[in-house]
Amino acid sequence: MVSEMVSETEKFKEYLVSRKLKFTPERQAILYQVFATHKHFEADELLVDLRNNDMKISKATIYRTLALLVESGLLREVISGERHAHYEHVYGHEHHDHLVCNKCGKIIEFVEQRIEKLQDEVCRVNKFKPESHRLQIQGLCEDCIETEWVGQK
């Protein structure tokens, strides 16, 4: 029997109830905009998209709601550090990892079963129950390597 997945909206509502928080119109608009986006995005891009759709939502509300969406398991933060945090929705999507270009910011998604099996083995050997993981490799993409190589001639 195949179990039906709860919608993003229902999952978020359940999470908010568990935290004694309300599903406000602002949170609803943010949730819908996030799941209408099928790429990695930054909070500032989300703000622009919402304002372009005549939604008057503060930057603080967006950041607080993004944090709640991450905590609820609907979103994942992809990049943080010197660059702004990027987000992607992960609920209902297969797990994958990222290669992130330090020069242009390009994000390459990949799945490598050998890495997944090795992680499972490490957890088994250490009697550890994994709940999630994030692998992100920083470096230079093919285009930036080429640009760097041409610049050295």
Residue frames as qw, qx, qy, qz and C-alpha x, y, z in Angstrom:
[[0.000, 0.889, 0.458, 0.000, 0.00, 0.00, 0.00],
 [0.415, 0.352, -0.007, 0.839, 1.44, 3.37, -1.02],
 [0.229, -0.661, -0.473, 0.536, 1.11, 6.06, 1.63],
 [0.258, 0.826, 0.285, 0.412, -0.11, 9.41, 0.45],
 [0.450, 0.004, -0.241, 0.860, 2.13, 12.32, 1.22],
 [0.094, -0.807, -0.437, 0.385, 0.69, 15.22, 3.18],
 [0.394, 0.811, 0.159, 0.403, 0.69, 18.49, 1.22],
 [0.432, 0.244, -0.277, 0.823, 3.31, 21.15, 1.97],
 [0.298, -0.526, -0.011, -0.796, 0.55, 23.34, 3.36],
 [0.826, -0.452, -0.237, -0.240, -0.77, 20.66, 5.71],
 [0.798, -0.053, -0.338, 0.496, 2.73, 19.74, 6.88],
 [0.222, 0.349, -0.201, 0.888, 3.54, 23.40, 7.59],
 [0.521, -0.538, -0.107, -0.654, 0.21, 23.93, 9.37],
 [0.885, -0.336, -0.320, 0.040, 0.85, 20.86, 11.56],
 [0.626, 0.101, -0.311, 0.708, 4.32, 22.14, 12.39],
 [0.055, -0.461, 0.085, -0.881, 3.01, 25.59, 13.30],
 [0.718, -0.513, -0.209, -0.422, 0.29, 24.10, 15.54],
 [0.861, -0.191, -0.351, 0.314, 2.96, 22.01, 17.31],
 [0.443, 0.091, -0.226, 0.863, 4.82, 25.26, 18.03],
 [0.067, -0.730, -0.556, 0.391, 1.61, 27.11, 18.99],
 [0.086, -0.337, 0.263, 0.900, 2.01, 29.46, 16.03],
 [0.555, 0.590, 0.380, -0.447, -0.57, 30.67, 13.51],
 [0.505, 0.235, 0.617, 0.556, -0.76, 30.06, 9.78],
 [0.081, 0.692, 0.148, -0.702, -0.98, 33.75, 8.93],
 [0.642, 0.740, 0.181, -0.086, -1.76, 35.12, 5.45],
 [0.107, 0.860, -0.486, -0.110, 1.90, 36.27, 5.25],
 [0.445, -0.356, 0.820, 0.045, 3.20, 32.79, 6.06],
 [0.720, 0.406, 0.556, -0.086, 0.78, 31.31, 3.55],
 [0.481, 0.863, -0.085, -0.128, 1.96, 33.70, 0.80],
 [0.095, -0.722, 0.680, 0.084, 5.60, 32.90, 1.56],
 [0.621, -0.075, 0.779, -0.032, 4.91, 29.14, 1.54],
 [0.705, 0.595, 0.375, -0.094, 3.11, 29.35, -1.81],
 [0.330, 0.891, -0.293, -0.110, 5.84, 31.50, -3.39],
 [0.326, -0.566, 0.755, 0.057, 8.58, 29.18, -2.12],
 [0.614, 0.080, 0.785, 0.027, 6.91, 26.12, -3.62],
 [0.602, 0.764, 0.182, -0.146, 6.19, 27.96, -6.88],
 [0.126, 0.838, -0.518, -0.117, 9.97, 28.41, -7.22],
 [0.995, 0.036, 0.080, 0.042, 11.74, 25.38, -8.69],
 [0.618, 0.526, -0.308, 0.497, 15.28, 26.59, -8.19],
 [0.546, -0.322, -0.404, 0.660, 17.63, 27.62, -5.41],
 [0.006, 0.822, 0.234, 0.519, 16.69, 31.07, -4.14],
 [0.311, 0.056, -0.459, 0.831, 17.77, 33.73, -1.66],
 [0.070, -0.623, -0.632, 0.456, 15.52, 35.51, 0.83],
 [0.035, 0.506, -0.080, -0.858, 15.98, 38.79, -1.06],
 [0.141, 0.005, -0.747, -0.650, 14.80, 37.17, -4.31],
 [0.149, -0.483, -0.861, 0.054, 11.74, 35.88, -2.46],
 [0.054, -0.599, -0.339, 0.724, 11.07, 39.39, -1.15],
 [0.110, 0.317, -0.404, -0.851, 11.22, 40.83, -4.69],
 [0.166, -0.191, -0.883, -0.395, 8.94, 38.08, -6.04],
 [0.126, -0.575, -0.749, 0.305, 6.38, 38.70, -3.30],
 [0.003, 0.587, 0.125, -0.800, 6.47, 42.47, -3.77],
 [0.105, 0.146, -0.627, -0.758, 6.11, 42.03, -7.54],
 [0.263, -0.383, -0.849, -0.253, 2.89, 40.16, -6.70],
 [0.277, -0.601, -0.075, -0.746, 1.69, 43.12, -4.58],
 [0.757, -0.481, -0.426, 0.115, 2.38, 41.38, -1.27],
 [0.029, -0.801, 0.308, -0.513, 3.55, 43.75, 1.46],
 [0.908, -0.366, -0.171, 0.111, 5.62, 41.41, 3.63],
 [0.190, -0.907, 0.375, -0.014, 8.57, 42.58, 5.68],
 [0.517, 0.523, -0.667, 0.120, 12.05, 41.17, 5.27],
 [0.232, -0.355, 0.759, -0.494, 11.98, 40.09, 8.95],
 [0.804, 0.089, 0.332, -0.486, 8.79, 38.08, 8.37],
 [0.797, 0.471, -0.352, -0.136, 10.38, 36.38, 5.38],
 [0.274, 0.502, -0.763, 0.302, 13.50, 35.42, 7.35],
 [0.458, -0.207, 0.670, -0.547, 11.46, 34.16, 10.32],
 [0.864, 0.234, 0.148, -0.421, 9.19, 32.13, 8.04],
 [0.654, 0.522, -0.548, -0.016, 12.13, 30.67, 6.10],
 [0.032, -0.411, 0.814, -0.409, 13.61, 29.52, 9.43],
 [0.672, 0.006, 0.515, -0.533, 10.29, 27.86, 10.31],
 [0.842, 0.419, -0.158, -0.301, 10.14, 26.18, 6.91],
 [0.410, 0.512, -0.736, 0.166, 13.66, 24.81, 7.42],
 [0.282, -0.265, 0.762, -0.519, 12.82, 23.60, 10.95],
 [0.774, 0.157, 0.309, -0.529, 9.66, 21.92, 9.64],
 [0.574, -0.105, 0.763, 0.277, 11.64, 19.94, 7.03],
 [0.579, 0.721, 0.366, -0.105, 10.07, 21.63, 4.03],
 [0.393, 0.886, -0.222, 0.108, 13.14, 23.67, 3.04],
 [0.845, -0.251, 0.011, 0.473, 16.86, 23.20, 3.26],
 [0.026, -0.939, 0.233, 0.252, 19.51, 25.88, 3.50],
 [0.897, 0.375, 0.008, 0.233, 22.04, 25.17, 0.77],
 [0.568, 0.365, -0.201, 0.710, 24.74, 27.81, 1.16],
 [0.364, -0.922, -0.131, -0.004, 25.66, 29.92, 4.12],
 [0.698, -0.235, 0.065, 0.673, 28.77, 31.80, 5.07],
 [0.197, -0.313, 0.170, 0.913, 30.21, 34.68, 3.11],
 [0.183, -0.200, -0.603, -0.750, 27.52, 34.37, 0.46],
 [0.574, -0.144, 0.188, -0.784, 23.86, 34.81, 1.34],
 [0.447, 0.022, 0.875, -0.186, 21.99, 31.69, 2.34],
 [0.447, 0.112, -0.578, -0.673, 20.26, 29.93, -0.54],
 [0.572, 0.017, 0.667, -0.477, 17.25, 27.71, -0.03],
 [0.384, 0.076, -0.751, -0.532, 15.54, 24.91, -1.88],
 [0.773, -0.183, 0.222, -0.566, 12.38, 23.00, -1.13],
 [0.101, 0.342, -0.934, -0.012, 13.13, 19.40, -0.27],
 [0.554, 0.098, 0.666, -0.491, 9.80, 18.02, 0.87],
 [0.798, 0.440, 0.328, -0.248, 8.69, 15.36, -1.59],
 [0.531, 0.754, -0.382, -0.065, 11.98, 15.49, -3.49],
 [0.943, 0.003, -0.203, 0.262, 14.76, 12.93, -3.64],
 [0.528, -0.757, 0.163, 0.348, 17.83, 13.60, -1.55],
 [0.714, 0.561, -0.007, 0.419, 20.78, 15.12, -3.40],
 [0.567, -0.553, -0.018, 0.610, 24.01, 16.93, -2.61],
 [0.294, 0.951, 0.091, -0.036, 25.67, 20.05, -4.01],
 [0.643, 0.021, 0.110, 0.758, 28.80, 21.32, -5.70],
 [0.006, -0.954, -0.249, 0.164, 29.03, 25.10, -5.18],
 [0.608, 0.461, 0.025, 0.646, 31.27, 27.36, -7.25],
 [0.439, -0.589, -0.255, 0.629, 33.13, 29.86, -5.07],
 [0.238, -0.114, 0.278, 0.924, 33.58, 32.25, -7.99],
 [0.233, -0.179, -0.454, -0.841, 30.22, 32.52, -9.80],
 [0.461, -0.057, 0.509, -0.725, 27.92, 30.91, -7.22],
 [0.666, 0.106, -0.557, -0.485, 26.67, 28.18, -9.57],
 [0.577, -0.244, 0.675, -0.389, 25.09, 25.24, -7.74],
 [0.531, 0.223, -0.738, -0.351, 25.33, 21.78, -9.26],
 [0.776, -0.248, 0.364, -0.451, 23.08, 19.10, -7.78],
 [0.477, 0.344, -0.796, -0.142, 24.24, 15.49, -7.79],
 [0.879, -0.299, 0.205, -0.311, 23.36, 12.06, -6.41],
 [0.403, 0.504, -0.762, 0.055, 26.13, 9.54, -5.77],
 [0.890, -0.305, -0.204, -0.271, 25.03, 6.20, -4.35],
 [0.742, 0.130, -0.481, 0.447, 28.59, 5.23, -3.32],
 [0.033, 0.371, -0.381, 0.846, 28.70, 8.24, -0.96],
 [0.679, -0.353, -0.019, -0.644, 25.25, 7.37, 0.42],
 [0.923, -0.101, -0.372, 0.001, 26.29, 3.74, 1.05],
 [0.526, 0.246, -0.487, 0.653, 29.52, 4.83, 2.75],
 [0.250, -0.405, 0.264, -0.839, 27.60, 7.20, 5.04],
 [0.848, -0.275, -0.161, -0.423, 25.17, 4.39, 5.92],
 [0.841, 0.056, -0.457, 0.283, 28.10, 2.10, 6.72],
 [0.228, 0.352, -0.441, 0.793, 29.77, 4.72, 8.94],
 [0.534, -0.380, 0.136, -0.743, 26.51, 5.14, 10.87],
 [0.924, -0.143, -0.301, -0.188, 26.02, 1.37, 11.20],
 [0.688, 0.182, -0.504, 0.490, 29.57, 0.80, 12.48],
 [0.103, 0.243, -0.423, 0.866, 29.16, 3.61, 15.01],
 [0.160, -0.499, -0.833, 0.176, 25.65, 2.49, 16.06],
 [0.036, 0.328, 0.101, -0.938, 24.31, 5.87, 15.01],
 [0.337, 0.612, 0.715, 0.031, 20.82, 6.55, 13.63],
 [0.178, -0.027, 0.242, 0.953, 21.05, 9.28, 10.96],
 [0.248, 0.676, 0.570, -0.396, 18.16, 11.68, 10.59],
 [0.487, 0.868, 0.097, -0.010, 19.57, 13.90, 7.86],
 [0.621, -0.345, 0.254, 0.656, 22.80, 15.01, 6.30],
 [0.379, 0.913, 0.042, -0.144, 24.08, 17.67, 3.97],
 [0.702, -0.153, 0.346, 0.604, 27.08, 17.33, 1.68],
 [0.313, 0.945, 0.079, -0.057, 28.25, 20.48, -0.02],
 [0.748, -0.095, 0.207, 0.624, 31.56, 20.69, -1.86],
 [0.081, 0.937, -0.015, -0.341, 33.01, 24.16, -2.48],
 [0.613, -0.151, 0.492, 0.600, 35.29, 24.80, -5.45],
 [0.174, 0.489, -0.295, -0.802, 35.28, 26.08, -9.02],
 [0.771, 0.436, 0.403, -0.231, 32.87, 25.07, -11.78],
 [0.724, 0.218, 0.454, 0.471, 34.07, 24.13, -15.25],
 [0.302, 0.862, 0.221, 0.341, 33.37, 27.62, -16.66],
 [0.291, -0.940, 0.173, -0.036, 35.31, 29.39, -13.90],
 [0.761, -0.323, 0.424, 0.370, 38.24, 26.96, -14.17],
 [0.620, 0.490, 0.393, 0.471, 38.35, 27.73, -17.90],
 [0.053, 0.963, 0.078, 0.253, 38.19, 31.50, -17.27],
 [0.549, -0.772, 0.289, 0.141, 40.94, 31.24, -14.64],
 [0.781, -0.051, 0.448, 0.432, 43.11, 29.14, -16.98],
 [0.469, 0.709, 0.292, 0.439, 42.65, 31.60, -19.89],
 [0.172, -0.976, 0.028, -0.130, 43.51, 34.52, -17.57],
 [0.678, -0.584, 0.350, 0.276, 46.84, 32.86, -16.68],
 [0.772, 0.361, 0.306, 0.425, 48.03, 32.74, -20.31]]
